[in-house]
Amino acid sequence: MKKASTPNSKPTQDSANFLKQIIEKDLETKKVTGPIVTRFPPEPNGYLHLGHAKSICLNFGLAADFNGRCHLRFDDTNPETEDVEYVESIKDDVRWLGADWKDHLYFASDYFQQLYDWAEYLIQENKAYVCSLKEEQLREYRGDFMKPGQDSPFRTRSVEENLDLFRRMKAGEFAEGEHVLRAKIDMKSPNMNMRDPLLYRIRKVRHHRTGDAWCIYPMYDYAHPLSDAIEHVTHSICTLEFQDHRPFYDWCIENLPVPAKPKQYEFARMNMTYLVMSKRKLLQLVKEGLVMGWDDPRMPTISGMRRRGYTPECLQLFAKRIGVAKAESLIDFEILEGCVRDTLDEVSHRAMAVLNPIKVVIDNLPENHREEIQTARHPKKPELEKRILPFTKEVYIDAADFMENPPSDFFRLAPGKEVRLRNAYVIKCKEVVKDAAGNIEKLICDYDVATLGGKPTQDGRKVKGIVHWVSATECIEAEVRLFDRLFSVADPDIVSEGKDFKSNLNPNSLKVITKAKLELGLRDASQNIRYQFERVGYFALDSVDSKPNNIIFNQVVELATGH
């Protein structure tokens, strides 16, 4: 992984934590003698989200820490839900995050023949059998956490009959649901995953890579450990929901002639406030048109965050800052926002944008006055070329920076009051001009010529307020999209009876400003640069909709409170 450049970030935890200690011990005791091999194994049935970003940083980061390698492997064992679109989006996301799998791109479907051969091996060892119970019967016989399971009436089939039936399943002789292949373990086990789990099921569905070559497909819990073994993975790292699956993972490794013996280790799944981290639920939002797509900037998908304007360093810092825990916890969304601010503050070019403009006419300037004010693109990077601010007779300020009858603690513009235009002059409001309906059309002001660039007034007057502005005659007009949290409550899954998580969607999560006034230099804004709109927040060009003749900026994150 590329390292995030965050010199001003808060103290961070070691992102490897107890997992790194496990690997160190395995190397020290020579439990592992070859290279450390990890893997990131997504199922190509949706777009990756923030939880996957943490896993990518963790798995590729651990491999890098020990000069090992991390594989990108697609566990593509369910053709009903998988698609090439998801495969390509996942590769793009992993690559964007700075991870490099080099030549180690794999698919579980690469191993379908080997997985099948091992299934026959289990049958021959009398450790697997073809079961002909219907789906509802399978559930009934399996029992539950309070009641032990019952042996299938087909559990005593002979090796020869099982081999014959399994080969005929592969040949396509049976309908879906007519038979399954099960491991023969223990139907009385307190661990439900060990109650003769399914190994293969019939699915007459075309696979995105193998086409119609197969009509039986291995179950994920069977294919996953064996794929790890084929790839000589040393440390198979997954989230806590797979902890109860580990006995079956080990059973597969111990009962088959695999070329390596990987071990599974679990860490806590990442849960965050104001987000859902379920591909199934995110897919619902997409399919029901409740968001603009998988890459909607409000979505917790990597593609959505990338479109919004997050950088890889933002997510790398976030993964490092939250660390790796053994127990489940709920992470505050503000931690992510803090990581984004800390990262973008170091790299964002400064600019001014007035989102809710009100015109200011500077009365004591001539009509054709034009002045070029030079100022920094970044306060800590003097090596960057300065930007030019045209200062003209008419400028725009934000409507929020003016009040006709302000309270005593309002230090911005008001009738008879002064304010400093950022990087420019002090102005004083003389008159408020309104239309027939009473709406403010413009403010008539004078400027103090002696106060350019923050210089004090000649008579030593104190001017506390500073506001941002743009020239009214030399600016660009753009669309600006402001984003709030996608959900209005911290835990979207807590709902009243008869409702689901979608009832907690925030109706105000998107606000579109169609005629924002932006600093003239932003006409040449780059997709590769992030911008701090001074006093407003961090912004980036929308990578999908923004065009040279239709500039659209996304709000990446607001400035910190009190900035």
Secondary structure as GFF3:
##gff-version 3
##sequence-region A 1 563
A	DSSP	alpha_helix	17	28	.	.	.	ID=ss1
A	DSSP	beta_strand	37	40	.	.	.	ID=ss2
A	DSSP	alpha_helix	50	65	.	.	.	ID=ss3
A	DSSP	beta_strand	69	74	.	.	.	ID=ss4
A	DSSP	alpha_helix	84	96	.	.	.	ID=ss5
A	DSSP	beta_strand	105	107	.	.	.	ID=ss6
A	DSSP	three_ten_helix	108	111	.	.	.	ID=ss7
A	DSSP	alpha_helix	112	124	.	.	.	ID=ss8
A	DSSP	beta_strand	128	131	.	.	.	ID=ss9
A	DSSP	alpha_helix	135	142	.	.	.	ID=ss10
A	DSSP	alpha_helix	159	171	.	.	.	ID=ss11
A	DSSP	beta_strand	180	183	.	.	.	ID=ss12
A	DSSP	three_ten_helix	192	194	.	.	.	ID=ss13
A	DSSP	beta_strand	198	202	.	.	.	ID=ss14
A	DSSP	beta_strand	216	218	.	.	.	ID=ss15
A	DSSP	alpha_helix	220	230	.	.	.	ID=ss16
A	DSSP	beta_strand	235	239	.	.	.	ID=ss17
A	DSSP	three_ten_helix	240	245	.	.	.	ID=ss18
A	DSSP	alpha_helix	246	254	.	.	.	ID=ss19
A	DSSP	beta_strand	263	267	.	.	.	ID=ss20
A	DSSP	beta_strand	270	272	.	.	.	ID=ss21
A	DSSP	alpha_helix	279	287	.	.	.	ID=ss22
A	DSSP	alpha_helix	302	308	.	.	.	ID=ss23
A	DSSP	alpha_helix	312	322	.	.	.	ID=ss24
A	DSSP	beta_strand	329	331	.	.	.	ID=ss25
A	DSSP	alpha_helix	333	347	.	.	.	ID=ss26
A	DSSP	beta_strand	349	351	.	.	.	ID=ss27
A	DSSP	beta_strand	353	354	.	.	.	ID=ss28
A	DSSP	beta_strand	357	362	.	.	.	ID=ss29
A	DSSP	beta_strand	370	375	.	.	.	ID=ss30
A	DSSP	beta_strand	387	392	.	.	.	ID=ss31
A	DSSP	beta_strand	394	398	.	.	.	ID=ss32
A	DSSP	three_ten_helix	399	401	.	.	.	ID=ss33
A	DSSP	beta_strand	418	421	.	.	.	ID=ss34
A	DSSP	beta_strand	426	434	.	.	.	ID=ss35
A	DSSP	beta_strand	440	448	.	.	.	ID=ss36
A	DSSP	three_ten_helix	449	454	.	.	.	ID=ss37
A	DSSP	beta_strand	466	467	.	.	.	ID=ss38
A	DSSP	beta_strand	469	471	.	.	.	ID=ss39
A	DSSP	beta_strand	475	483	.	.	.	ID=ss40
A	DSSP	three_ten_helix	501	504	.	.	.	ID=ss41
A	DSSP	beta_strand	510	519	.	.	.	ID=ss42
A	DSSP	three_ten_helix	520	524	.	.	.	ID=ss43
A	DSSP	beta_strand	531	533	.	.	.	ID=ss44
A	DSSP	beta_strand	537	541	.	.	.	ID=ss45
A	DSSP	beta_strand	552	558	.	.	.	ID=ss46
###
